[in-house]
């Protein structure tokens, strides 16, 4: 960002800041930037009348909401002002920060049900084009945070399996549809929330369901899939709601988590489904079968843990006897 002081300019390295972090410049007074800053662009600070560089000793880019200082600069005194560079060239952007391509699911006559589950993304670098990707994102019909194409005047069923456990924020994810790209509605300030229009029915916190997570299969055999599903509830526990876009529905919406940022994707509302865009392949799975397998794995882990404990106790006893 470029900060001009009279004829001088300071450039602070562009940072990838948290979404919905209102920035403040701290100088003589606090000046709020109303636009949410997401990095990659310059911020110009214009000093008020009768103020110049000699009135400022220190300046900071600060997120007041989360008490985070993203960067600060000590302004030299008038004795060393001649050493202040008028311009610092921008740093070449890292091309590794490009977001990965998203999948696509089209709401055809054969696909009016969409199931929203979580997916582990710790094995994926730069999911959203930055280094601060969330731990989990929405998987829709097994596809990771796809773009959805839905037709107007068609009713779709959204099934929610993102977790109800409020004590663990990452595993509490009420689903909602709105015009805000980054989600996390319950974490917004009142001013931020007032700028968001919700298009899903009911209260956001009511659209929660049991927890299902697509896990990366690190030690898979050749005939096993790359991912597998773990759930803590049966299909009858799933919460569902209907969504029917109409003529007044905006052409672009977003599905998100009400409790966590950057977990969702785009919803394109169209009159006709595009023919030049291919659907992503869904991973076939049996909800009941996979849940039973998950319970079997949990029981096996408990048995193995018990055996390990007994072995450890036995070794301690033998060591005491031999001593």
MARZA-740471 format. One record per atom (N, C-alpha, C): z, y, x; residue in one letter. Coordinates in steps of 0.05 Angstrom, whole numbers, plus 5000, padded with zeros to 4 digits. Layout:
BEGIN
ZYXA;...
REM end
This chain:
BEGIN
500049775017X;500050005000X;500050255018X;498850465009X;498750715023X;500650915011X;502351025027X;504251225018X;503651485032X;502651695019X;501951945033X;504352135033X;504852255055X;506852465058X;505352705069X;504552895051X;502953115061X;500353015072X;499853065097X;497352965109X;497652695122X;500052585120X;500652325132X;500452105111X;499851865120X;499851635103X;501251395117X;502751255102X;503951005112X;502850775096X;502050565109X;501150325095X;503250105099X;504350015077X;506049785077X;504449545069X;504749325084X;503149085079X;503349005050X;500948945038X;500948855010X;502548595008X;504248584988X;505948344984X;505348214958X;505747954956X;505447814931X;508247814919X;508647974899X;511248014887X;511447854862X;513947804854X;514447654830X;513347794805X;512347644787X;511247764763X;513447884746X;512648094731X;514548234714X;516848344730X;516248434754X;518248574771X;517448864772X;518749034757X;518149314758X;518949434785X;517149574798X;517749674824X;518849964823X;520550024842X;521550294844X;521250384873X;520550634876X;520750764903X;523350914905X;524850854926X;527450984930X;527051194951X;527451434943X;527251654963X;529451854956X;528852094949X;530852284939X;531852184912X;530052084896X;530751984869X;529251724865X;529851594843X;528451344836X;526151404818X;523751304826X;521351354811X;520251084802X;519951044776X;519050784766X;516050774763X;514950534770X;512150474765X;511950314740X;510650414720X;510650274694X;508950024694X;506950014711X;505149794712X;506349564729X;506349324719X;507349094735X;505549054759X;506749034782X;505249004807X;505148714816X;502748614821X;502448334829X;501348304857X;501248514873X;500248494900X;497248524902X;496348574926X;493448594931X;492248864925X;493749064919X;492649334915X;494549544925X;493449784930X;495049994942X;496650144920X;498950234928X;500650404910X;500850674923X;500150884909X;500251154919X;502751294908X;504351404926X;506751554918X;506151854923X;506352004902X;506052294904X;508752424902X;509452574923X;512052704923X;512052944904X;514352994892X;514553224874X;514253484889X;513853694874X;513453954886X;515954034902X;515554174924X;517654264942X;518854034958X;517653794958X;518653584975X;516353504994X;517153435019X;515153335038X;516553125055X;515253045076X;516252825092X;519052895105X;519553145109X;522053225122X;524453185104X;524053135078X;526253095060X;526952795057X;525452625071X;525852335067X;526552205093X;528652045093X;529451885116X;528651595114X;528451495090X;528051205086X;526751165059X;524850975058X;523450915033X;523250615030X;523450525005X;523450235000X;521850174975X;520549944975X;519349824951X;521349624940X;522449674917X;524849534908X;524449434879X;525249184874X;525249074847X;528049104836X;528349294818X;531049354808X;532149124791X;530348994776X;531248784758X;532548554772X;531448464795X;532448244810X;533848314836X;534248584840X;535648684863X;534348584889X;531748604891X;530248504914X;528848734928X;529248764954X;527848964970X;525448824983X;523048894974X;520648774984X;519648895010X;520749115018X;519949235043X;520849525045X;521649605068X;522649875072X;521649995098X;521650255099X;520550405122X;522550625129X;523350635155X;524850865165X;522951085172X;523251315160X;521451535167X;522551685191X;520951715212X;521951845236X;522952135231X;524752225248X;525752495247X;523552685256X;524052945252X;521953145259X;521353145289X;523353045305X;522853035334X;520852825342X;520652615326X;518752405333X;516452385313X;516152585296X;514152585275X;511352555287X;510952655311X;508252635322X;507452345327X;509352165328X;508751885333X;508151725308X;508351865285X;507851725260X;504851705256X;503751465254X;500851435251X;499951525224X;497751665223X;496751755197X;495551535180X;494851305193X;493551095178X;493850835193X;494550625179X;494750355191X;492750185176X;490750065190X;488749915176X;489949675161X;488649605139X;489649385123X;489249115138X;490948935131X;490948665144X;488948485129X;487448335144X;485548155132X;486947955115X;485947925091X;487247745072X;486747455080X;488647295074X;488547005079X;486846865058X;484646755066X;482846625046X;484046365035X;486246265048X;487446025038X;488946075012X;489246325004X;490746394980X;489146374954X;486746274955X;485146264930X;486346054912X;486446114886X;487545914867X;485645684864X;486745454858X;485145214854X;483745234826X;481545094824X;479945094799X;481544964777X;481445074753X;482844964730X;481044774714X;482344584701X;480844404684X;480244544657X;478844404640X;478044514614X;478444304592X;479544384570X;479744214546X;478744374522X;476744254509X;475544384485X;476644264460X;477344434441X;478444354416X;476244274396X;475144034401X;472943934383X;474243804359X;472443704341X;473443564317X;474943314324X;474343194347X;475742954356X;478243024372X;478643274378X;481043344394X;482343594381X;484143534362X;485643754350X;488643734356X;489343534372X;492143504381X;492343554411X;494243724418X;494643784446X;497643744453X;498143574472X;500843514480X;501543654506X;503643814505X;504543974528X;506943844541X;506443754566X;508543634582X;508643784609X;510743724625X;510943844651X;509543684672X;508843814694X;507643674717X;508843774743X;509443594761X;510443674787X;508143774804X;508444014816X;506344124832X;507244184861X;509444054869X;510444104897X;508444004918X;506643814910X;504743714930X;502143874930X;502044084914X;499644254912X;500144524925X;498344614943X;498744864956X;497245084941X;498645314937X;497345554925X;496145494898X;497745394880X;496745324853X;495545574840X;497045794841X;496146034827X;494946244847X;494246154871X;493246344890X;495346494905X;497846414904X;499946534919X;501846314929X;503646394946X;505446194959X;507946144943X;508146254919X;510546214903X;509946084877X;508545864878X;507945714854X;510445594843X;510645564816X;513045444804X;513245144811X;515545034807X;515944744813X;514444574793X;514444664768X;513044514747X;511144704732X;508944594722X;507144744704X;506544574680X;505344694660X;504644544636X;502244364642X;502444114634X;500243924633X;499543884604X;497043934597X;496143904570X;494343664568X;495143464551X;493743214549X;493243094577X;495243114594X;495243004622X;493743174642X;492343394633X;490843564651X;492543804659X;492643864685X;494344074696X;493444344688X;495144494673X;494644774664X;491744844659X;490444704641X;487544754637X;487045004620X;484545094620X;483645294601X;483045144575X;483945254553X;483445134527X;481345304512X;479445164499X;477545294482X;478045204453X;478845384436X;479545324409X;477745484390X;477045354368X;475245474348X;476845624327X;475745844317X;476945994296X;476945824270X;479045864254X;479245734227X;479445434229X;480345334252X;480845044255X;483845024263X;485244834250X;488144804255X;488544594277X;490144674297X;490744504319X;493744444319X;494544204328X;497344134330X;498144134359X;500244284365X;501344304392X;503944144393X;503943934409X;506343764413X;507743844438X;510343894437X;511844014459X;513743804471X;513443764497X;515243584511X;515943714539X;517143954537X;517744094562X;520644114568X;522343974553X;525243964559X;526844164542X;529244074535X;531044234519X;533644304533X;533944224558X;536444254573X;536744534584X;538344704569X;538644984577X;540245014603X;541844814610X;543544834634X;541844814659X;539444704657X;537644684680X;535144854673X;534945104683X;532745274674X;529945164678X;529545014700X;526844904705X;526044694684X;528044574671X;527544364652X;528044454623X;528044714619X;528244834592X;525745004588X;523844904572X;521245044570X;520245044541X;521245234525X;520045264498X;517145374501X;515345264485X;512545334487X;511945564468X;510345754477X;509445964459X;506646054466X;505246174447X;502646284451X;502846594448X;501846734468X;501947024467X;499747154483X;499847424484X;497847564499X;498747644527X;501047534536X;502047584562X;501247354581X;500147424603X;499047224622X;501147064636X;503447174641X;505347044660X;507646904647X;508046944621X;510146794607X;512946884613X;514946704609X;517746774614X;518746984595X;518046964569X;518647174550X;521647234549X;523347024549X;526247074547X;527447204571X;525847214593X;526847344618X;525947634620X;524447734601X;523348004602X;525448204592X;525248444601X;526848664591X;525948734563X;527548894549X;526748964522X;524149124522X;523749304541X;521249454542X;518849274548X;519249074565X;517048894572X;516348714548X;518448614534X;518048444511X;516648584488X;517148844485X;515948994463X;512949014467X;511948984491X;509049004496X;507648734492X;509148524485X;507948254482X;507748194453X;505448084445X;504947994418X;504947684418X;506747564401X;506947274399X;505147184377X;503646974382X;501746864362X;502546584352X;504446454365X;505346194356X;507446234333X;507746044315X;509546074292X;512446034300X;514246154284X;517046114288X;518146254313X;520746204317X;522046314341X;521246154365X;521046294388X;520146154412X;522145934419X;524745984417X;526745784426X;526745544408X;525445554385X;525345314367X;523145124376X;521245214392X;519045034400X;519644884426X;521744724425X;522444564448X;522344264440X;522044094460X;521943804456X;523143654478X;523143394477X;524243224499X;522743274525X;523843184546X;522743234573X;520843014581X;518343084588X;516442904599X;515243034624X;515242894647X;514243014671X;512142824684X;509842934690X;507842794706X;508642814735X;509242594748X;510142584776X;507842494794X;507842604818X;505842524838X;506642264850X;504842064849X;505441794858X;504941784889X;507141834904X;506841854933X;506141594946X;507241374936X;506941114949X;505340924930X;503141014920X;501640864900X;500040644914X;499740424899X;497940214908X;495040284901X;493140134911X;490340194907X;489540194877X;490840024861X;490140004833X;491940184815X;493540354826X;495340524811X;494240814809X;494840954788X;493941234785X;495341424805X;494141664808X;495441864826X;497941974815X;498241974788X;500542074775X;501641874755X;504141904749X;505341744728X;507241914711X;507741834687X;509341994668X;512141884665X;514142064666X;516841984661X;517942154638X;519142024618X;520142164594X;522942084588X;524442274576X;527242204569X;527642184539X;525442164524X;525642134495X;523241984484X;523541884460X;521441734447X;519541924432X;517141834425X;515142004411X;516142134386X;517942004371X;518942124346X;520642374352X;521542414377X;523142644383X;521442894390X;518842854392X;517143074400X;517043294378X;517243544387X;516943764368X;514043854367X;513043914343X;510344004340X;510144254322X;508044414327X;507544634309X;504444664307X;503644784285X;500744824280X;499945104288X;497445124298X;496345384306X;493545404296X;492945604279X;490345644268X;489245914275X;487645944295X;486446204301X;484546284279X;484446544273X;482546644253X;480946884264X;479647034245X;477947244254X;479347474268X;481947504263X;483447724276X;484847634301X;484647384308X;485947284332X;484447384357X;485847494377X;484447584401X;482847364414X;480847434429X;479047234441X;480247094465X;482347214477X;483747094499X;486747104494X;488046874495X;490946854493X;491946684516X;494546634516X;495746474538X;497846294526X;498046054536X;500345874529X;502245884553X;504745904548X;506745944569X;509445814562X;511145814581X;513945744577X;515545994571X;517245974551X;518946204544X;521146254564X;521646064582X;523846094601X;523146114630X;520646054637X;519746054665X;517046184667X;516546314690X;514046464694X;511846274705X;509346354700X;506946244713X;506645944710X;507245844686X;506945554681X;504545484664X;503245674652X;501245614632X;498445674640X;496845724620X;493945774624X;492745934601X;490145964602X;488746124583X;487845964558X;487646104536X;486545994511X;484246174503X;481846074502X;479546224494X;479046164464X;479046364447X;478546324419X;475546394414X;474146194404X;471146224402X;470246144374X;467846234367X;466646144342X;465245874345X;464145824368X;462845574374X;463745484402X;464145224406X;464945124432X;462645144452X;463145234476X;461045254496X;459944974504X;457344954505X;456144704513X;455744674543X;455744894557X;455244894586X;457844854603X;460044804589X;462544754603X;463444474597X;464044314617X;464744034613X;467744004610X;468543814593X;471343744589X;472443604614X;474943644619X;476343494640X;477043224630X;477243034648X;477942754641X;480942734637X;481742624614X;484542584608X;485442324621X;488042314628X;489142064639X;490241904615X;489141664610X;490141504587X;492941394594X;494641404574X;497341294578X;498541214551X;500441024552X;501840944529X;504641064531X;505341234513X;507941374513X;510241174513X;510140984494X;512240784492X;512440604516X;510140514526X;510040334549X;511140474574X;510240714579X;511140854603X;514140934601X;515040994577X;517941054574X;519540804580X;518640574571X;520140324576X;520140264606X;517840314619X;517740264648X;519640454663X;519840704653X;521640894666X;524540804663X;525240704639X;527940594636X;528440364654X;526440194658X;526739964675X;527140054704X;525640254713X;526040364740X;528840474743X;529840614722X;532540724724X;534640504727X;534340294711X;536240064713X;536039934740X;533639904751X;533239784777X;534539954799X;534340224796X;535540394816X;538640374815X;539740344790X;542640314788X;543540054801X;542039834796X;542739574807X;542539584837X;540339704848X;540039724877X;542239904889X;543040114875X;545140284884X;547840134885X;548339974865X;550739814864X;550839614887X;548539484892X;548439294914X;548939434941X;547839664944X;548139814969X;551139884973X;552439964951X;555240034953X;556939794961X;556439554948X;557939314955X;557439234984X;554939264994X;554439205022X;555939385040X;556039645033X;557539825050X;560539765051X;561639695028X;564439625027X;565039375043X;563239175041X;563538925057X;563538985087X;561639155096X;561539225124X;564039365134X;565139535117X;567639675124X;569939475127X;570139285108X;572239075109X;571938905134X;569538825140X;569038665164X;569838815190X;569039075190X;569739235213X;572739265217X;574239295195X;577139315197X;578339055207X;577338825197X;578438565205X;577938515234X;575438575243X;574738525272X;576338715290X;577038945280X;578539135297X;581339035301X;
REM end
